[in-house]
Amino acid sequence: MTEKNKTYQLTYLLSPILEQKGIEEISQKIKKWIIEKGGSLSEKENLSPGFKKNLAYPIKKYHQAFYLNFNFLLASKMVKQFNNQLNLEKDILRHFIITKQKIKSKPIQKTMNYKIVDRIEPLVDEKSSPVKKQKVEKVEIEELDKKLEEILNQ
């Protein structure tokens, strides 16, 4: 039974005392090992040489390191061997391999158009509802003021 290759991302820190040639040699060695084990490099491969980064805390007595990462495809049973191979490299200060998950897009929800109204009235179906719609009498503000004064004067 053949196992399907998964997409992984490798991020690793290299010793700051390496020259550009040494960085490229290690990167080519890693890529060669992936291809030998039946993996492949991602099409969106970033071939930048990496950049020096200040570390938050010293790693193996270094305060700076070259920061590199790339994506690759590899069978999941080979990842453990790949990890062990990376542990044997003395110029790799730290590394980690993560599984890249495919992002599932959520369906776009339709936006609801709401109508702004002055007042809210219950929707009643006149045919099916036994309750009849009551007519609301509109009272002017002056009449309300008169009634309010009468109540307060009592």
Residue pairs with C-beta under 8 A, 6 or more apart in sequence:
3 75
3 76
3 77
4 75
5 38
5 39
5 40
5 73
5 74
5 75
6 73
6 74
6 75
6 76
6 99
6 100
7 42
7 71
7 72
7 73
7 99
7 100
8 71
8 72
8 73
8 74
8 79
8 97
8 98
8 99
8 100
9 69
9 70
9 71
9 72
9 97
9 98
9 100
10 30
10 69
10 70
10 71
10 72
10 86
10 95
10 96
10 97
11 67
11 68
11 69
11 95
11 96
11 98
12 30
12 68
12 69
12 86
12 92
12 93
12 94
12 95
12 96
13 53
13 55
13 59
13 65
13 66
13 67
13 68
13 92
13 93
13 94
13 95
14 22
14 23
14 26
14 50
14 65
14 66
14 68
14 91
14 92
14 93
15 60
15 62
15 65
15 66
15 91
15 93
16 52
16 62
16 64
16 65
16 66
18 26
18 66
18 91
20 49
22 91
23 49
23 50
23 66
23 68
24 49
26 89
26 91
26 92
27 50
27 68
29 89
30 86
31 41
31 70
31 72
33 82
33 85
34 40
34 41
34 72
34 74
34 82
35 41
37 74
37 75
37 78
37 81
37 82
38 74
38 75
38 78
39 72
39 73
39 74
39 75
39 78
40 72
40 73
41 70
41 71
41 72
41 73
42 70
42 71
42 72
42 73
44 71
45 70
45 71
46 69
46 70
49 68
50 66
50 67
50 68
51 66
51 67
52 64
52 65
52 66
52 67
53 64
53 65
53 66
53 67
54 63
54 64
55 62
55 63
55 64
55 65
59 65
59 93
59 94
60 93
62 93
65 93
65 94
71 100
74 82
79 97
82 97
83 95
83 97
86 92
86 95
124 131
124 133
126 132
126 133
